[in-house]
Amino acid sequence: MELLRLSQDLSEELNPSVYVALRLSADHSLEKEAQYLQRLKNVFQPSASSSIAGGQQKQPNTGRLALYLLALRAACQDMETLLERQLVTRLKYHLHREKEQIAFKRNGRPITSYYQYSLGVLALCIHGKKIDTHVIQKLLNAEQHKFTHGRKLSVDTMAMVGLAFACLKQANLYEPKLVAAISLAVQRVTDRILQAQTTKGTFGNIFSSPLAVQLLIATGMSKKSECHKGMDALLGSLEQGHFQNPMIMSQLLPVLDGKSYLDIATMECRAEQDTLELDTKCPGSRTVILGTKMITVQLAVEHPPNPEALYNHSIQVPSGASLQDVLRTAEEQGPGQFMFETQNTLHGPFLTTVMGVKASNGERRYWQLLQAPDTSLQKGISDYQPQDGESIILKFSPW
């Protein structure tokens, strides 16, 4: 219900993943879902809509386009029209360019990320399209070297890779030798996911766990004790209100219905239960009401190997403020002393530049969010709410 409410909030960024989750749910508000799909079409296929005025539209990256194609399949859209065929061709072209970037250097990386790369493979597979075997082989080669973020396994990337392989394994479109390699990869990936389970039941952290459980469901492991333990952890965190980010919520909802992204491929969109009704008195906004009490947060910026902090000041904000609010306040308090830039993503704003230093995919460096001295934050800058007296470090780090 919360995700449906958010889908009606016009201040929220449109996210195909939200639509996919609503479609995979057992209960529906068909009218609201149709409205959201039309809004998605207005953005992703503006030439097909009279509601969008002329002008050059920014093309979606691999991941966004892949999610939109999943959304169209979840809506049982006719994919044989010219516009829809063009979308498929465009995603194939994206993956070709990603593949070429990987091949450019030994152990190279895609233009975006292996998460988006595997999501693109998954989307084409869900649509029953045969994928260039070289694209698949690049993903197989990368899987052998594992996927890490810093020194830790990137569980959400590994899970998305596993979902792509699981779909390819079922596709019945490839030579036996390649299918055998894909099958082995599925087993390796699921083994690593299981090994990443913590004593609390999460896979990596609580926010990477929904995709990990989706993979276990997709590979027939939903009855394993590890999956049950993971579900218990997710339900416990859900009850405690830990899931506020729409992207993570959209990955969780299918799990609560015992489904994964692979179930999109068999959707028929018939006899659906139109049972959900929104209370019109309850707004869909995620706006946080800030407290009247002021809190103090210590904010530092580190750029190794420079031993001196680029910035280190106490910032006062209202209780309930997000880390993004802290950064904005720091910027306002001392013009020129603190500066930052963000990039909008489906997971929320991503910190790209601090004090004029920009994160770089090419150099594999990013601005790491730390609770002093060295605890990585599990939420992004718009979701994390620092506590009074907390010290936050923005550290330029390798990944």
C-alpha positions in Angstrom: 0.0 0.0 0.0 2.8 2.4 0.9 4.4 1.9 -2.6 1.1 2.5 -4.3 0.8 5.7 -2.3 4.3 6.8 -3.3 3.4 6.2 -6.9 0.8 8.9 -6.7 3.2 11.4 -5.3 4.1 13.7 -8.1 7.2 15.0 -6.2 8.8 11.5 -6.4 11.0 10.7 -9.3 9.4 8.2 -11.7 10.8 4.8 -11.2 10.0 1.8 -13.4 11.0 -0.5 -10.5 8.0 0.8 -8.5 5.7 -0.1 -11.3 7.2 -3.6 -11.7 6.7 -4.2 -7.9 3.1 -3.1 -8.1 2.5 -5.4 -11.0 4.1 -8.4 -9.3 1.9 -7.9 -6.2 -1.1 -10.2 -5.6 -3.3 -7.1 -5.0 -3.8 -4.2 -7.4 -5.2 -0.8 -8.0 -5.5 -1.2 -11.8 -6.5 2.4 -12.4 -3.6 3.8 -10.4 -1.2 1.4 -12.0 -2.4 2.4 -15.5 -1.9 6.1 -14.6 1.7 5.4 -13.4 2.5 3.5 -16.5 1.3 6.4 -18.7 3.5 8.8 -16.7 6.5 6.4 -17.4 5.7 6.3 -21.1 5.6 10.1 -21.2 9.2 10.1 -19.9 10.7 7.1 -21.6 8.8 7.3 -24.9 8.0 11.0 -25.2 7.5 10.8 -29.0 4.6 8.5 -28.3 2.9 11.1 -26.1 1.3 14.4 -26.9 1.7 15.5 -23.2 5.4 16.1 -23.7 6.4 19.2 -25.6 9.2 19.2 -28.1 12.8 19.3 -27.0 15.7 17.0 -26.7 15.1 14.3 -24.1 18.0 12.8 -22.2 18.4 9.2 -23.0 18.1 6.7 -20.1 21.2 4.7 -19.2 21.4 1.0 -19.4 19.8 0.3 -16.0 16.8 2.7 -16.3 16.1 1.5 -19.9 16.2 -2.1 -18.7 13.8 -1.4 -15.8 11.4 0.3 -18.2 11.4 -2.7 -20.5 10.7 -4.9 -17.5 7.8 -2.6 -16.6 6.4 -2.9 -20.2 6.5 -6.7 -19.9 4.9 -6.6 -16.5 2.1 -4.6 -18.2 1.8 -7.2 -21.0 2.4 -4.5 -23.6 2.6 -5.4 -27.2 6.4 -5.3 -28.0 6.0 -5.8 -31.7 5.1 -2.2 -32.5 7.8 0.0 -34.0 8.4 2.1 -30.9 8.7 -0.9 -28.6 11.1 -2.7 -31.0 13.2 0.4 -31.0 13.5 0.2 -27.2 14.7 -3.3 -27.4 17.2 -2.4 -30.1 18.4 0.6 -28.0 19.0 -1.7 -25.0 21.0 -4.1 -27.2 23.1 -1.2 -28.4 23.7 -0.1 -24.8 24.9 -3.6 -23.9 27.1 -3.7 -27.0 28.8 -0.4 -25.9 29.2 -1.7 -22.4 30.7 -4.9 -23.7 33.2 -2.9 -25.9 34.2 -0.8 -22.9 34.9 -4.0 -20.9 37.0 -5.4 -23.8 38.9 -2.1 -24.2 41.2 -3.0 -21.3 42.1 -6.3 -19.7 39.8 -6.7 -16.7 38.0 -3.7 -17.9 34.7 -2.5 -16.6 31.4 -1.5 -18.3 30.5 2.2 -18.9 27.9 2.1 -16.0 28.3 -0.9 -13.7 28.0 -4.7 -13.7 24.7 -4.2 -11.8 23.3 -2.3 -14.7 24.9 -4.5 -17.3 23.3 -7.6 -15.7 20.0 -5.8 -15.4 20.1 -5.1 -19.1 20.8 -8.8 -19.8 17.9 -9.8 -17.5 15.5 -7.4 -19.2 16.2 -8.8 -22.7 16.0 -12.3 -21.4 12.6 -11.7 -19.7 11.4 -10.4 -23.1 12.6 -13.7 -24.7 15.2 -12.0 -26.9 18.4 -13.8 -27.8 21.4 -12.0 -26.5 24.8 -11.7 -28.2 26.9 -14.5 -26.7 29.8 -12.1 -26.4 27.7 -10.0 -24.0 26.9 -13.1 -21.9 30.5 -14.2 -22.0 31.8 -10.9 -20.6 29.4 -11.3 -17.7 30.6 -14.9 -17.1 34.2 -13.8 -17.1 33.4 -11.0 -14.6 31.6 -13.3 -12.3 34.7 -15.5 -12.0 36.5 -12.5 -10.4 33.6 -11.8 -8.0 32.1 -8.4 -7.4 33.4 -6.2 -4.6 32.8 -2.7 -3.4 36.0 -1.8 -1.5 36.9 -5.0 0.2 33.4 -6.3 0.6 31.3 -8.4 -1.6 28.7 -6.3 -3.5 25.7 -8.5 -2.7 23.1 -6.5 -4.7 25.3 -6.7 -7.8 26.0 -10.4 -7.3 22.2 -11.0 -6.8 21.4 -9.1 -10.0 24.0 -11.1 -11.9 22.5 -14.3 -10.5 19.0 -13.3 -11.6 20.3 -12.7 -15.2 22.1 -16.0 -15.3 19.0 -17.8 -13.9 16.9 -16.4 -16.6 19.4 -17.3 -19.3 19.6 -20.8 -18.0 15.8 -21.2 -18.5 15.8 -19.5 -21.9 16.4 -22.5 -24.1 18.1 -20.3 -26.7 21.8 -21.1 -26.4 24.2 -23.9 -27.2 24.6 -26.6 -24.6 28.2 -25.6 -23.8 27.2 -22.0 -23.0 24.2 -23.2 -20.9 26.5 -25.5 -18.9 28.7 -22.5 -18.1 25.7 -20.4 -17.2 24.4 -23.2 -14.9 27.7 -23.4 -13.1 27.7 -19.6 -12.7 24.2 -19.7 -11.1 25.5 -22.2 -8.6 28.6 -20.2 -7.8 26.6 -17.0 -7.4 24.0 -18.5 -5.1 26.8 -20.1 -3.0 28.5 -16.7 -2.5 25.1 -15.1 -1.6 24.6 -17.8 1.1 28.1 -17.3 2.4 27.4 -13.6 2.7 24.6 -14.2 5.2 25.2 -12.6 8.5 24.3 -13.9 12.0 21.3 -11.5 11.9 20.0 -13.2 8.7 20.7 -10.4 6.3 22.7 -11.0 3.1 25.4 -8.3 3.2 23.2 -5.7 4.8 19.5 -5.3 5.2 19.2 -3.2 2.0 20.9 -5.7 -0.3 18.9 -8.6 1.2 15.7 -8.2 -0.9 17.5 -8.9 -4.2 19.4 -11.7 -2.6 16.2 -13.4 -1.4 14.7 -12.8 -4.9 17.6 -14.8 -6.3 17.0 -17.6 -3.8 13.3 -17.7 -4.8 14.2 -17.7 -8.5 16.6 -20.6 -8.1 14.2 -22.8 -6.1 15.9 -22.2 -2.8 13.0 -20.5 -1.0 12.5 -23.5 1.4 16.1 -23.4 2.6 16.7 -22.3 6.2 19.0 -19.5 5.0 16.1 -18.1 2.9 13.7 -18.3 5.9 16.2 -16.6 8.1 16.6 -13.9 5.5 12.9 -13.4 5.3 12.6 -13.1 9.1 15.3 -10.4 9.0 13.4 -8.5 6.2 10.1 -8.7 8.0 11.6 -7.5 11.3 13.2 -4.5 9.6 9.9 -3.8 7.8 8.1 -3.7 11.1 10.7 -1.3 12.5 10.2 1.1 9.5 13.7 0.7 8.1 12.5 0.5 4.5 11.8 4.1 3.3 13.6 4.3 0.0 11.2 3.5 -2.9 13.8 1.6 -4.8 14.5 -0.8 -2.0 10.8 -1.1 -1.2 10.2 -2.0 -4.8 12.7 -4.8 -4.6 11.2 -6.0 -1.3 7.5 -6.2 -2.3 7.9 -9.1 -4.8 9.7 -11.1 -2.1 6.8 -10.6 0.3 4.6 -12.3 -2.3 7.2 -15.1 -2.9 8.2 -13.8 -6.3 11.2 -12.6 -8.2 11.9 -10.6 -11.4 11.8 -13.9 -13.3 8.1 -14.1 -12.7 7.6 -11.2 -15.0 8.2 -13.4 -18.0 5.1 -15.5 -17.4 2.7 -12.7 -16.4 -0.6 -12.8 -18.4 -2.4 -9.8 -16.9 -5.7 -11.6 -16.6 -8.2 -11.9 -13.8 -6.2 -9.5 -11.6 -7.6 -8.6 -8.2 -8.5 -4.9 -8.2 -8.6 -4.8 -4.4 -6.5 -1.9 -3.3 -8.0 1.5 -2.5 -6.0 4.5 -1.4 -7.3 6.6 1.4 -7.5 10.0 -0.2 -7.0 11.7 3.2 -3.6 10.2 3.4 -1.0 12.0 1.3 1.7 10.0 -0.5 4.5 12.3 0.3 7.6 11.0 2.1 8.3 14.5 3.6 9.9 14.3 7.0 8.6 16.7 9.7 11.7 18.2 11.3 11.8 18.6 15.1 12.1 21.9 16.9 15.2 20.6 18.8 18.5 21.4 17.2 21.3 18.8 17.1 25.0 19.1 16.4 26.7 16.9 13.7 30.5 17.0 13.2 31.2 16.9 9.4 34.7 16.1 8.1 36.0 15.7 4.5 39.0 13.4 4.0 41.1 13.0 0.8 43.8 10.5 1.3 46.8 10.5 1.2 46.4 14.2 2.3 46.8 13.9 6.1 44.8 17.1 6.8 41.0 17.1 6.5 39.8 19.3 3.7 36.9 20.4 6.0 36.1 19.7 9.6 33.3 21.7 11.3 30.3 21.3 13.6 26.9 21.8 11.9 23.6 22.5 13.6 20.4 21.1 12.1 16.9 20.3 13.3 16.4 16.8 14.7 15.2 14.5 12.0 17.3 16.2 9.3 18.9 14.0 6.7 22.6 13.9 5.9 21.7 15.8 2.8 20.2 18.6 5.0 23.5 18.6 6.9 25.5 19.1 3.7 23.2 21.9 2.5 23.5 23.7 5.9 27.3 23.4 5.8 27.3 24.9 2.3 25.1 27.8 3.4 27.0 28.5 6.6 30.3 29.2 4.9 30.1 30.1 1.2 33.1 28.6 -0.5 34.3 26.7 2.5 32.1 23.6 1.8 30.7 22.6 -1.6 29.0 19.5 -2.9 27.2 18.2 -5.9 24.8 15.2 -6.4 23.4 13.2 -9.2 19.8 11.9 -9.2 19.5 8.1 -9.4 16.6 5.8 -8.8 18.1 5.0 -5.4 18.1 8.7 -4.5 20.7 11.5 -4.8 24.2 10.2 -5.2 27.1 12.3 -3.8 29.4 12.9 -6.8 31.5 15.9 -5.9 32.8 17.3 -2.6 35.1 20.4 -2.4 35.5 20.3 -6.1 36.8 16.7 -6.2 34.6 14.6 -8.4 34.0 10.8 -8.1 35.3 8.9 -11.1 34.3 5.6 -12.6 37.5 5.5 -14.6 39.7 5.9 -11.5 37.2 3.7 -9.5 36.9 6.3 -6.7 33.8 7.5 -4.9 32.8 9.6 -1.9 32.3 7.1 0.9 29.9 8.0 3.7 31.3 7.0 7.1 30.2 7.2 10.7 33.4 8.1 12.5 35.8 6.5 12.6 35.2 3.9 9.9 31.7 2.5 9.8 30.1 2.7 6.3 26.6 4.1 6.2 24.0 1.7 4.8 21.8 4.5 3.6 22.3 7.4 1.1 22.5 11.0 2.0 18.7 11.7 1.6 17.7 8.7 3.8 20.3 8.7 6.6 19.4 10.8 9.6 22.4 11.6 11.8 21.9 11.7 15.6 23.0 14.5 18.0 26.7 14.4 18.6 27.4 12.1 15.7 30.5 12.5 13.5 30.2 12.0 9.8 33.2 11.6 7.4 33.1 12.0 3.7 36.1 10.1 2.5 37.4 9.9 -1.1 37.9 6.1 -1.4 38.7 3.4 -4.0 36.0 0.9 -4.8 
